[in-house]
Amino acid sequence: MEADDLAGSVQALMAFVPAKDLEVSKRFYADLGFKVRPISADLAAVTIGQHGFLLQNYYVAQWADNFMFHLLVTGLDAWWKQISSLDLPSRYAVPAPRAPKLESWGLNEVHVIDPAGVLWHFAERPSPA
């Protein structure tokens, strides 16, 4: 079977993401605007639109602290408004989200760290000059 034929058979590609406390992480992602659907006592599907991942009740600090997501969006300012309104540090004992910043690689980014230590890059391409 050709690679193109195989690609056409793919229905989903989802990473398994660690959770130090699964219930806390499920609430965190729901607050950010994701839909959280429990699959079992130790696993949940977390989606936004057609994109998503599997949140698992499994945690290794060194792994979680090196896990990153890149979410490319339009309207980063609206995302920042939503994220900054959630008061994530007091509600989830996470570091304060970092406000939008133009990175050296050319994207505007907001950084958010989840309760397990996973770093999220909410990113947007800058408008053409």
Long-range contacts (C-beta under 8 A, 24 or more apart in sequence): 12-52, 14-45, 14-52, 14-53, 14-54, 15-53, 15-54, 15-69, 16-53, 16-54, 16-56, 16-58, 17-46, 17-53, 17-54, 17-55, 17-56, 17-67, 17-69, 17-116, 17-118, 18-56, 18-58, 18-59, 18-60, 18-63, 18-64, 18-67, 18-116, 18-118, 19-55, 19-56, 19-57, 19-58, 19-59, 19-115, 19-116, 20-59, 20-64, 20-115, 20-116, 20-117, 21-115, 22-55, 22-56, 22-57, 24-92, 24-115, 25-55, 25-114, 25-115, 25-116, 26-55, 28-88, 28-92, 28-94, 28-114, 28-115, 29-55, 29-114, 31-86, 31-88, 31-91, 32-82, 32-83, 32-86, 32-112, 33-82, 59-116, 61-117, 64-116, 64-117, 64-118, 65-117, 67-116, 67-117, 67-118, 67-119, 68-118, 68-119, 68-120, 68-121, 69-118, 69-119, 69-120, 69-121, 70-121, 70-123, 71-120, 71-121, 71-122, 71-123, 72-107, 72-123, 72-124, 72-125, 73-122, 73-123, 73-124, 74-124, 75-124, 76-100, 76-108, 76-109, 76-110, 76-122, 76-123, 76-124, 79-110, 79-122, 80-110, 80-122, 83-110, 83-112, 83-122, 88-112, 102-126
